[in-house]
Structure formats: structure tokens, C-alpha cells
């Protein structure tokens, strides 16, 4: 299939390009930008007038819920949601059931993901067997099966010797280690940020120190072992300060934050809105604003959806009993656009946080528009908004703190390896 995308505004954060240029696609790759290759004859022409043409989005945290949690969502439903959101590559955490701690499970997931052909799936393997924090997995075998990194999702490794051995193992093969910084004891029983809102609502709080104390351990062990670490979903200004200082001292550390923490604070819990029950918890407005600035300046390396579909029975409960998490694959682009508008950022900079920058964290050849690159593209209309509703979301999970909000940006086409994976005509 040869495709000619004409009259679009091409934004490629990797090269800093923001100009009106046509794109020519052949054999699943970009065959030309600006001018057609010699002898090029398109089978299909896509009119991108008034649309932005950018690399397909790359999401560092999207739970597909398979294997084991098909009652919450299926691989087909969530990958369809990815395509509808313009996401062409995603990393899935290892907290499936059973966890991704054996090569066969990883191979099965990758095989299943190829059938819908909506997005490239990059599994994050379990760092310890069963995510129990006791015995190391065979990381080399998991890497051969397709794992791009190793982590624990929300499961802590309380035995610091096990954590050190895991980092030593990973450092030997230069495998990235992705870990969340939250001390399980300081955070035990907590459901909200330890602040005025939690006190007023009578909710058990999780202090910022639960994040910073755990982060200090990770950074010290990374320095001692030489492991490359990625801190997932940071939530506080203090944590960001620690990461910036560690990076300046030579520690190989990157970090990301979620779209929820980019826009919301603990005040958005409102009157016990269970959709605002998240891990980590929504922090205070000052933390949120500091992280927003850090993302704009590049101190926070990437923005992710932290897509966590939850079934209605588990969400429609009192706040403290509701299962944490929010759906987000289809909201990654519009919430990035909203942040760019609010922060006064050029789109080429804002889109970098969901394309070329997460590609760099993953270590994959994606997130750029250049001749010879895979034709993974997102075409969206920045002038058309939509109201987030259960009916609009393709994800099986309808749990979002943004329900009822009107957000900018409507994906019109998503291309994966040169074929149209999603189309929403005007």
C-alpha cells in the first residue's frame, strides 16, 4: 500500500520540524517527505488539510489487562483504544495474572498483540518471580522473549539486598530497571495525599516522604551498581529535585509522570470521587505545578497515560475501597494539547514528551518522521474538541477523573507500519 498524505502540518519533535509538508509512504515505511520519490504512485491519498501530522504517540504505561484480568478489559479493546488515541507504541507493566515473569507469557502476549495490529507492544518484564520481591527472574531469557525493561509495577521490593542484586544483574546486561518510588510501610493503608484535603475528608494519607525515602534507596543503589533506572510516575516536587540532583551527579536516571498528575491535584478528589483514587495519589497543587514546569523544561523525561482500566464494580465503591487507577490511552494526546495551551508551549516541544522522548527511554527506533523510518503516524485536528464520556471511550474501562470535561484535539487517522489502523472521517 502506497499512501500520500497531503496538505498536512508536519510536526516532528525529533528533528524540530514544524512545516507544511506532504508525506509519502510505501512498504510500511516513510518513502519521502516534502517531495515524492521517483515513480511514486499512491494507492490512497489522505487529505490532511487543517490536520497535524506527527509521529504516533508512545505510551510508557498502558495496562492491557491480559492475561488474567479480561473482566476488566481485553487486549483487543485496549489496543483499539490505543489506535483511537493515536498511540502506536506502548509499554505494558508486568502486573498481569500471572505476572510477566516467564518467557512463555511474554511471547504469548506479543503474539496475541500482533493479531489486532493496532499498536506495537513492548512488555516490561517482572524483576522478581511473581512480583513477590524475593527471587530474581531470568532477565536475560525474558529479554530474549521481548522484554524491553524490568520492573515491579506497584509491587515493592522490601528486601534491599534483593533489590541490589536485581540492579547488579540488570547492570551486567545493561537492562533498564523501571521502579516506582513508594515506601510500602509509610504508605500502608493510605489512599490520598497526606494533606489538608485528606484530613478534611477523613481519608488515610500517604506522605511525600513515602516517595522520597523509597527514591533515595533507588538512587543510592543505582549509583553503587551502575544500573540504569527509570522512576515511574513521580508525584512530588521533592522527588523531582532528587532526580535532577542525582542526574547531575552522574547517576543514569530518567523519570516520567502521568497525565492525571499533570492536570489534577488532591482537591480534585472533590466529594470522594473514586475516579481520583490513583497510585501514586494526587498531590497538592504546588507539587503538580512544579512537575508541570519540570516536564516543560525536560527534567521530567516523558508523559504517559498510566492507563489502568477498572471494572465498574471495583470503582463504584466508597473512595477508600475503590480500586485505584484511571483509563487514559485515548486521553494522552488531548491532555498533552491542553497542557501545551495552558503552559504556552509550542507543539513541537509538547509532543516530544509523548513521541521522541519516551522512545529514547524505551530505547526503540520510533517517535520520529524521517525517510526510511517506520510509518507510524498520528493525524489529528487540533481545532476540534470532544467531551469525555463513557460512550466516547473505546476502552473497556470507563473510569476517568476527566469524565464530563471537554478536551482539545480529535484523532482522525492512526497509521501503523503504513496501514490505517484507525480512521475517524470528518
C-alpha positions as CSV (number, residue, x, y, z in Angstrom):
1,X,0.0,0.0,0.0
2,X,1.3,3.4,-1.1
3,X,-0.2,6.4,0.7
4,X,0.2,10.1,0.0
5,X,-0.7,12.3,3.0
6,X,-1.1,15.8,1.5
7,X,-1.6,19.4,2.8
8,X,-0.8,18.5,6.5
9,X,1.2,20.5,9.0
10,X,4.0,18.1,9.8
11,X,5.4,18.3,13.3
12,X,8.4,16.1,14.1
13,X,9.8,16.8,17.5
14,X,12.9,14.6,17.0
15,X,14.2,17.0,14.2
16,X,12.4,20.1,15.4
17,X,10.4,20.3,12.2
18,X,7.1,22.2,12.1
19,X,6.1,23.0,8.5
20,X,3.6,22.1,5.9
21,X,4.9,19.0,4.1
22,X,3.5,16.1,2.3
23,X,4.4,12.5,3.5
24,X,4.8,9.6,1.1
25,X,4.5,6.0,2.4
26,X,5.5,2.7,0.8
27,X,6.1,-0.8,2.1
28,X,5.3,0.3,5.6
29,X,7.9,3.0,5.7
30,X,8.2,6.7,5.0
31,X,9.4,6.9,1.5
32,X,9.5,10.6,1.1
33,X,8.8,13.9,3.0
34,X,8.1,17.0,1.0
35,X,8.7,15.5,-2.4
36,X,7.6,12.2,-3.7
37,X,10.1,9.5,-4.6
38,X,10.7,8.9,-8.2
39,X,8.0,6.9,-9.8
40,X,5.8,7.0,-6.7
41,X,2.1,6.3,-7.5
42,X,-0.3,6.4,-4.5
43,X,-2.9,3.7,-3.9
44,X,-4.6,6.1,-1.5
45,X,-4.5,9.9,-0.9
46,X,-5.3,11.2,2.6
47,X,-6.2,14.9,2.6
48,X,-4.7,16.3,5.8
49,X,-5.8,19.9,5.3
50,X,-6.1,21.6,8.8
51,X,-4.6,18.4,10.4
52,X,-1.3,18.0,12.2
53,X,0.8,15.0,11.1
54,X,3.1,13.8,13.8
55,X,4.8,10.6,14.9
56,X,2.5,8.0,16.5
57,X,2.4,8.5,20.2
58,X,4.5,6.3,22.6
59,X,3.0,5.5,25.9
60,X,5.2,4.2,28.7
61,X,2.5,2.7,30.9
62,X,-0.6,1.0,29.4
63,X,-2.2,-2.0,31.1
64,X,-3.8,-4.2,28.6
65,X,-5.2,-6.5,31.4
66,X,-4.2,-9.7,29.7
67,X,-3.5,-12.3,30.8
68,X,-5.7,-12.7,33.9
69,X,-7.9,-9.6,34.1
70,X,-10.1,-10.0,31.0
71,X,-13.2,-9.0,33.0
72,X,-11.6,-5.5,33.4
73,X,-10.5,-5.2,29.8
74,X,-9.3,-7.3,26.8
75,X,-6.3,-6.9,24.7
76,X,-8.5,-6.2,21.7
77,X,-10.5,-3.4,23.4
78,X,-7.4,-1.6,24.8
79,X,-5.4,-1.8,21.6
80,X,-8.4,-0.4,19.8
81,X,-8.4,2.4,22.3
82,X,-4.7,3.0,21.7
83,X,-5.3,3.3,17.9
84,X,-8.2,5.7,18.6
85,X,-5.8,7.8,20.8
86,X,-3.1,8.0,18.1
87,X,-0.8,5.7,20.2
88,X,1.3,3.4,18.0
89,X,3.7,2.0,20.6
90,X,3.1,1.2,24.2
91,X,4.9,-0.4,27.2
92,X,2.8,-2.7,29.4
93,X,3.7,-3.2,33.0
94,X,4.3,-6.8,34.4
95,X,1.4,-6.9,36.8
96,X,-0.8,-9.3,34.9
97,X,-2.1,-12.6,36.3
98,X,0.2,-14.4,36.3
99,X,2.9,-11.7,36.2
100,X,5.2,-11.4,33.2
101,X,8.0,-13.4,34.9
102,X,8.4,-16.3,32.3
103,X,9.4,-16.1,28.6
104,X,6.4,-18.1,27.5
105,X,4.0,-15.5,29.0
106,X,5.9,-12.7,27.2
107,X,5.9,-14.5,23.9
108,X,2.2,-15.2,24.2
109,X,1.4,-11.6,24.9
110,X,3.4,-10.4,21.9
111,X,1.8,-13.0,19.7
112,X,-1.7,-12.0,20.8
113,X,-0.9,-8.3,20.3
114,X,0.1,-8.9,16.7
115,X,-3.4,-10.1,15.7
116,X,-5.3,-6.8,16.3
117,X,-2.3,-5.0,14.7
118,X,-3.3,-1.7,16.3
119,X,0.0,-0.8,18.1
120,X,3.4,-2.1,18.9
121,X,3.6,-3.7,22.3
122,X,6.7,-3.6,24.5
123,X,6.4,-5.7,27.6
124,X,8.1,-4.7,30.8
125,X,9.2,-8.0,32.5
126,X,8.9,-8.8,36.2
127,X,12.0,-8.0,38.1
128,X,11.3,-10.7,40.7
129,X,9.3,-14.0,40.4
130,X,5.6,-13.4,40.9
131,X,6.5,-9.8,41.7
132,X,7.0,-11.1,45.3
133,X,10.3,-9.3,45.8
134,X,12.1,-12.4,46.8
135,X,13.8,-14.2,43.9
136,X,15.1,-12.7,40.7
137,X,13.7,-13.6,37.4
138,X,15.8,-14.8,34.5
139,X,16.1,-11.4,32.9
140,X,18.3,-12.5,30.1
141,X,15.7,-15.0,28.9
142,X,12.9,-12.5,29.3
143,X,14.8,-10.0,27.3
144,X,15.2,-12.6,24.5
145,X,11.4,-13.1,24.6
146,X,10.8,-9.4,24.0
147,X,11.0,-7.5,27.3
148,X,12.5,-4.0,27.0
149,X,12.9,-3.3,30.7
150,X,12.3,-4.9,34.1
151,X,10.1,-3.6,37.0
152,X,7.7,-4.4,39.7
153,X,4.7,-2.2,38.7
154,X,3.1,-1.2,42.1
155,X,4.7,-4.2,44.0
156,X,7.5,-3.2,46.3
157,X,10.8,-5.0,46.8
158,X,11.2,-4.5,50.6
159,X,14.4,-6.6,50.8
160,X,17.0,-4.1,49.8
161,X,19.6,-6.9,49.2
162,X,17.3,-8.5,46.7
163,X,16.9,-5.1,45.0
164,X,20.6,-4.5,44.9
165,X,21.2,-8.0,43.4
166,X,18.5,-7.3,40.8
167,X,20.2,-4.0,39.8
168,X,23.6,-5.7,39.6
169,X,22.1,-8.4,37.3
170,X,20.4,-5.7,35.2
171,X,23.6,-3.6,35.0
172,X,25.6,-6.6,33.8
173,X,23.4,-6.8,30.7
174,X,22.6,-3.0,30.6
175,X,18.9,-3.8,31.1
176,X,16.9,-0.8,32.3
177,X,15.2,-1.1,35.6
178,X,11.8,0.6,36.0
179,X,10.6,1.1,39.5
180,X,8.0,3.2,41.4
181,X,9.2,5.0,44.4
182,X,6.8,4.5,47.3
183,X,7.7,3.1,50.7
184,X,5.1,0.4,51.4
185,X,5.2,1.0,55.2
186,X,4.8,4.8,55.1
187,X,2.1,4.4,52.5
188,X,0.3,1.4,54.2
189,X,-3.4,1.9,54.3
190,X,-3.2,5.3,52.6
191,X,-5.5,6.3,49.8
192,X,-4.8,10.0,49.3
193,X,-2.1,12.7,49.7
194,X,-1.3,13.4,53.3
195,X,-2.6,16.9,53.4
196,X,-5.5,19.2,54.2
197,X,-7.9,17.5,51.8
198,X,-7.3,14.0,53.2
199,X,-7.7,15.4,56.8
200,X,-10.9,17.1,56.0
201,X,-12.4,14.1,54.2
202,X,-11.1,11.6,56.9
203,X,-9.0,9.7,54.5
204,X,-5.8,7.9,55.5
205,X,-2.9,9.9,54.0
206,X,0.3,8.9,52.2
207,X,3.1,11.4,52.9
208,X,5.5,12.7,50.3
209,X,8.2,11.1,52.4
210,X,6.9,7.7,51.3
211,X,8.1,8.7,47.8
212,X,11.3,10.4,48.7
213,X,12.6,7.7,51.1
214,X,12.0,5.0,48.6
215,X,13.5,7.1,45.9
216,X,16.7,7.7,48.0
217,X,17.1,3.9,48.2
218,X,16.7,3.5,44.5
219,X,19.2,6.3,43.7
220,X,21.8,5.0,46.1
221,X,21.6,1.5,44.8
222,X,21.7,2.8,41.2
223,X,24.9,4.7,42.0
224,X,26.5,1.7,43.7
225,X,25.6,-0.9,41.0
226,X,25.7,1.3,37.9
227,X,22.2,0.2,36.8
228,X,20.1,2.4,34.5
229,X,16.9,3.2,36.3
230,X,13.7,4.8,35.3
231,X,11.5,6.1,38.0
232,X,7.9,5.6,37.1
233,X,5.1,8.1,37.8
234,X,6.7,10.6,40.1
235,X,4.2,12.7,42.0
236,X,6.1,15.3,44.1
237,X,8.4,18.3,43.7
238,X,10.7,16.8,46.2
239,X,11.2,13.7,44.2
240,X,11.9,15.7,41.1
241,X,14.6,17.7,42.9
242,X,16.2,14.5,44.0
243,X,16.2,13.1,40.5
244,X,17.7,16.2,39.0
245,X,20.5,16.2,41.6
246,X,21.2,12.5,41.0
247,X,21.4,13.1,37.3
248,X,23.8,15.9,37.8
249,X,26.0,13.6,39.9
250,X,26.3,11.1,37.1
251,X,23.6,8.6,38.0
252,X,21.8,7.2,35.0
253,X,18.2,8.0,35.9
254,X,15.1,9.1,34.0
255,X,11.5,9.6,35.1
256,X,8.0,10.0,33.8
257,X,4.7,11.4,35.1
258,X,1.1,10.6,34.3
259,X,-1.5,12.8,32.6
260,X,-3.5,12.6,35.8
261,X,-0.8,14.3,37.9
262,X,-0.1,16.8,35.1
263,X,-3.6,18.3,35.4
264,X,-5.1,17.3,38.8
265,X,-4.3,17.8,42.5
266,X,-5.7,16.3,45.7
267,X,-8.5,18.9,45.5
268,X,-9.9,17.1,42.5
269,X,-11.0,14.3,44.9
270,X,-14.0,16.5,45.5
271,X,-16.7,14.7,47.3
272,X,-14.9,11.3,47.4
273,X,-14.7,10.8,43.6
274,X,-13.4,7.2,43.3
275,X,-12.1,8.0,39.8
276,X,-9.5,10.2,41.5
277,X,-8.2,7.3,43.6
278,X,-4.8,6.8,41.9
279,X,-1.4,5.3,42.6
280,X,0.6,7.4,43.4
281,X,-2.0,9.7,45.0
282,X,-2.8,13.1,43.6
283,X,-0.5,15.5,45.4
284,X,-1.0,19.2,46.3
285,X,-1.3,21.9,43.7
286,X,2.3,23.1,44.3
287,X,3.6,19.6,43.5
288,X,1.5,19.5,40.4
289,X,2.7,22.9,39.2
290,X,6.3,22.0,39.9
291,X,6.0,18.8,37.9
292,X,4.4,20.7,35.0
293,X,7.3,23.0,34.8
294,X,9.7,20.1,35.1
295,X,8.0,18.4,32.2
296,X,8.2,21.6,30.1
297,X,11.9,22.0,30.8
298,X,12.7,18.3,30.2
299,X,13.6,17.4,33.8
300,X,10.7,15.0,33.6
301,X,11.6,12.9,30.6
302,X,8.2,11.7,29.4
303,X,4.5,11.9,29.9
304,X,2.4,8.7,30.0
305,X,-1.3,7.8,30.3
306,X,-0.8,5.3,33.2
307,X,-3.7,3.5,31.5
308,X,-5.4,1.3,34.1
309,X,-8.9,0.1,33.1
310,X,-11.0,-0.9,36.1
311,X,-14.4,-2.6,36.0
312,X,-17.4,-0.7,37.3
313,X,-17.9,-3.0,40.3
314,X,-14.4,-2.2,41.6
315,X,-14.7,1.5,41.0
316,X,-18.2,2.3,42.2
317,X,-17.4,2.0,45.8
318,X,-16.5,4.4,48.7
319,X,-13.3,6.2,47.9
320,X,-11.1,4.3,50.2
321,X,-12.4,0.9,49.0
322,X,-12.4,1.7,45.2
323,X,-9.7,0.1,43.1
324,X,-7.1,2.7,42.1
325,X,-6.4,3.6,38.5
326,X,-7.8,5.5,35.5
327,X,-8.2,4.8,31.9
328,X,-6.1,7.1,29.7
329,X,-4.9,5.8,26.3
330,X,-7.4,7.9,24.4
331,X,-6.7,11.0,26.6
332,X,-3.0,11.1,26.3
333,X,-3.0,13.4,23.2
334,X,-5.8,15.8,24.2
335,X,-4.4,16.2,27.7
336,X,-1.0,16.9,26.2
337,X,-2.5,19.5,23.9
338,X,-4.4,21.1,26.8
339,X,-1.2,21.3,28.9
340,X,0.7,22.9,25.9
341,X,-2.0,25.5,25.5
342,X,-2.1,26.3,29.2
343,X,1.7,26.4,29.5
344,X,2.2,28.4,26.3
345,X,4.4,25.7,24.8
346,X,5.0,25.2,21.1
347,X,3.5,21.9,19.9
348,X,6.9,20.7,18.7
349,X,8.1,20.8,22.4
350,X,4.9,19.4,24.0
351,X,4.6,16.5,21.5
352,X,8.2,15.5,22.2
353,X,7.2,14.3,25.6
354,X,4.8,11.7,24.1
355,X,6.8,10.8,21.0
356,X,10.6,11.1,20.7
357,X,11.4,11.4,24.4
358,X,9.6,8.2,25.5
359,X,11.1,6.4,22.5
360,X,14.5,7.4,23.9
361,X,13.5,6.0,27.4
362,X,12.4,2.7,25.8
363,X,15.4,2.5,23.5
364,X,13.4,1.9,20.4
365,X,13.7,3.3,16.9
366,X,10.4,5.1,16.9
367,X,8.9,8.5,17.6
368,X,10.3,10.3,14.5
369,X,9.3,11.2,11.0
370,X,12.2,10.6,8.6
371,X,12.8,8.9,5.3
372,X,13.2,5.2,6.0
373,X,11.5,5.2,9.4
374,X,8.5,3.0,10.1
375,X,5.3,4.7,9.0
376,X,3.8,5.1,12.5
377,X,1.8,8.3,12.3
378,X,-0.9,10.2,14.1
379,X,-3.1,12.7,12.2
380,X,-5.2,14.9,14.4
381,X,-7.4,18.0,14.2
382,X,-6.2,20.4,17.0
383,X,-9.3,22.7,16.4
384,X,-11.9,20.0,17.2
385,X,-12.6,19.0,20.7
386,X,-14.7,16.4,22.4
387,X,-16.4,15.7,25.7
388,X,-15.1,12.7,27.6
389,X,-17.9,10.3,28.2
390,X,-18.4,6.6,28.7
391,X,-19.9,6.4,25.2
392,X,-16.9,8.1,23.5
393,X,-14.2,5.9,25.2
394,X,-13.4,2.8,23.3
395,X,-11.5,1.3,26.2
396,X,-13.5,-1.3,28.2
397,X,-12.6,0.7,31.3
398,X,-14.8,3.8,31.6
399,X,-13.0,5.0,34.8
400,X,-11.6,8.5,34.3
401,X,-11.4,11.6,36.5
402,X,-11.9,13.6,33.3
403,X,-15.4,12.3,32.5
404,X,-17.6,15.3,31.5
405,X,-14.6,17.5,30.6
406,X,-14.3,18.9,27.1
407,X,-10.7,18.4,25.7
408,X,-9.0,19.6,22.6
409,X,-7.8,17.5,19.7
410,X,-9.5,14.8,17.7
411,X,-7.5,11.9,16.2
412,X,-8.6,11.5,12.5
413,X,-6.1,8.8,11.4
414,X,-3.6,6.5,13.0
415,X,-1.2,4.6,10.8
416,X,0.8,1.6,12.0
417,X,3.6,0.3,9.7
418,X,2.0,2.1,6.8
419,X,-1.6,0.8,7.2
420,X,-4.5,2.7,8.5
421,X,-5.2,1.3,12.0
422,X,-7.8,3.9,12.9
423,X,-9.9,6.3,10.9
424,X,-12.4,8.9,12.0
425,X,-13.5,10.8,9.0
426,X,-14.8,14.4,9.1
